[in-house]
Amino acid sequence: MTDFIGVFDSGIGGLTVFSAIKEAFKNENIVYLADTKNCPYGVKSMSEVREITLKNISYLKALGAKVIIIACNTATSTIIDVIENSNNYIIGVIQPTALEALNQSKTKKIGLFATNLTVASHIYDQYLQKATLYSEGCSDFVMLIEKGEFHSKRMKELIKNHVNHIGEVDTLILGCTHFPYIKDEIQEILPGVQMIESGKATTNYLKRYLTPLEKNTKRKLFFLTTGDLTTSQKQITMLNLTFDEVKKVEI
């Protein structure tokens, strides 16, 4: 297939971005790549994730993607230079999400839940210099989310622990595309804090550079995984998503 929107992440997290794009661009073919073989990214080194990310981009480009969305904060943080020189062919989630948080925050005291690697990169700090940013590495959320443990006792304990490490904020960036799956659990502990997700912010950014097709009667949605196909199929069913084709690929 050619002429499609390509979206990728280390697992199911990027499906929160995929879903927003699917609704906004109803006539576009979309290929979602779940790089579950290498999941999670957030505990790897910056150089490892950069190499993996560039391979995934090359793969989607070779398939014929007309634009590629890196639906992963960790991956985005490792190739900011490539994104900035791509003429919006490659779009990451960090800049749109950070700017949305800055725009929405009234006190300019913003919290960030992200993977350890994203936090260590200080990439959000670059876009939020006009705010006070409280960052917390939460890589331990990712694998529980991949297993579907959105509401488990263990998850709630982890959330409480991480919440205790951020200051008084009025806005919290869910700086990993996996984290919207536990948004309600986080909101229970921080009821007065507004949550900023990457999906909506990135989709709004994409609209500035890609005009939606008016009609495509043969629009198709593909799910590709580098990991176990059976596991991916179970995850898709758990999230009540449907694809025209689900298959395993080697990258």
N, C-alpha and C positions, 0 to 999 in steps of 0.2 A: 504494500500500500504506500502511496505517496500523498503529499499535500494534506498532512494531518497535524494536529496539535499534539506534541509529545510531552508527557509528564512523567517524572520519575522521583522515587524516594527509596530508602533502604527497606521499606516494608509497606504496611497498610496506612501509615501516617499521612502520606501524600494523597490518599483518597479523599481527605477532607478538602484539599485544594481541587482535586479532580472533580468532585461533586459540584463545587461552586462554578467551575469553568463549564462543566457539562450543562448546567442550567442557563448560564449566560450566553453560551454559544451553541444553541440547540441544533444547528444544522452542520456542525463541524464533526469530522471524524476525529477521534481521540485515541491515542495509544498510551496506556499506562504501564510503566515498567516498575515492578517491585523487585529491587535488588536484594532479596531476602538471603541470598547466599552470603552477603557481606554485612548483614544486619547484626548488631547496631553499629552505625557509623560513629556515634558520639564518644566511644571509648577507644577509638583508634587514633593514630597520630595524624597530624595535619597533612603530612606528605602522603600517607596511605590513602586518606579520604580524597585528596586532590587527584591522585592517580585513578582511583575508582570512578570518580565523578567525570573525569575527562573521557574515560572509556565508555561510560554510559551515554555521554553526549555524542561521541563519535558513532556509537551504535544507532541511536535514534536518527542522527543526521543521515547516515547511510541508508536507513529505511525510507527516508524522504520527508522527515518532519519539516514543516514550514516555520515553526517556532518551537522552542523547547523550554518548558517550565521546570526549574529545579525546585520540586515541592519538598524541600528539605533544608532547614536552616543550617545544619552542620555542613552539608555539601556546599551550599551557597557560600559559606564563610571561607572556604578554601580556594575559591576561584573568582573572587571579586574582580581581579584584573582581567580575566577572560570575559566576564559578563560585561564589564564597562567598555570593552573593545569589540563587542559582538553586534553593535548597531541594533540592539533589542531583538536579535535572533534568539539569544539566550536570556531568560528572565529568572532571577532568583527571588526568593520570598522575603529576604531580610529588609531591603530598603522600603518596599511598599508597606510592610508591617510596622516598621519603626516610625515611619512618617505618619501613618494612621494613628498610632499611639500618641505621638506628639500632638497631633491635631485634636484628639479627643480629650486628653488630660487637662484638667482645669488647674491643678496644683503643680503640674510639671514634676511630680514625684511618681516615678514609674517603676514597677517591678518587672523582672524578666525571669521566667522559668524557661530554661533551655537545656540542651545537653551540655555536659562538662566541656566538650571541645568548643562549642559555640561560645560559651561564657569565656573560656580561656583566650579565644581569639580577639575579644573586646570589639568585635565588629559592630555590635549594636551601639556601643559608646560613640562610635564615629558619627552615627546619624542622630544621636540624642544628646548632643553637647549642650543644648539649651534646657535640658532637664536633669534632675537628679535620678540616677539609675541604680536600682538595687538588684543585682544579678544573683541568681541561684542556679547552680548546676544540678540538674535532675535526670541524669541519664538512667537512673534506676527505675524511672517510670516506663521506659520504652519496651522492655521485654515483657513486662506484665501486660501492657496494652496489646502487644503482638499476640499474647495468649488469650486475649479477651477478658482479662481481669479488670474491667473498668470499675466495678463496684465492690471489689473484695476488701476484706478487713485489712489485709496487707497494704493494699493501695491507699486506703484511707489513713493508715498510720504513716506512710511515706509522705503523703500530702501535708499532714499536720506538721511533720518534722521540717519540711522545706518551707512552709508558710512562716514558721517561727524564725526563720533566718532572713526574712526581708523586712524592711522598715514600713512605716505608715505610708501607704501608696493609695492613689485613687484609681489607678489603671494598672492592669497586669497583662503583659505580653505573653501569650502562649507561644513561646519561641521555638517550638518543635511541632511539626505538623501532626504528630501523634497526640499531642496534649488536648485538643478539642474533644476527644473521646471521654476525657475525665473532667470536662469543664464544669459539669453540674456538681461534682464532688468538691472541686476547688471553690466554686461559688458558695457552697454551703458554709465553708469556713471563712470566706471573705465576701459576705453578702452585699456590702456597699461598694465593692470594687468592680469596675467594668473590665471585661475581658476582651482582648484584641486577638483575633485569629488571623492566620495568614491567608486562608482561602479567599475571603471576601476582598481583603486589601489587594492581593495579587491579581485577582480577577478584574478589579476596577482598573488596576494599572495596565493590564493586558488590553483592555478595551481602548486605551489611548493609542495603541499601535497595531491592533488587528481588528479590522471591520468584520463583524459577523456575517457569514453567508446568509443570504435571504432565503435560500431554499437548497435542500439537499435530501432528496427522497431516499437516498441509499446510505445515509449516515450510519456509521458503525463505531462501536466501542470495543477496544481490545485490551485485554489484561495479559501482560507478559511477566513471568517470574524467572529469576535466576536460581530459585531455591526449590523446595519440595512442592510439587504441583497439588497434591492432595491437601496439604496444609493451606495453600493459597485458596483453593476452592472452598474449604471450610470457613476461612476468614471472610470471603466474599458473601457467602450465605449468611454468616453471623451479622454482617453489616447491611443485609437486605439490598445488595447491589446486584445488577445484572450486566453481563457483557455478551457481545456476540461471539466472542472467542476467548478462551482462556488457555494459555499454553506455556510450556517451559522453554527457555532459550538459553543459549550459551554465549557469554560475552568474554 
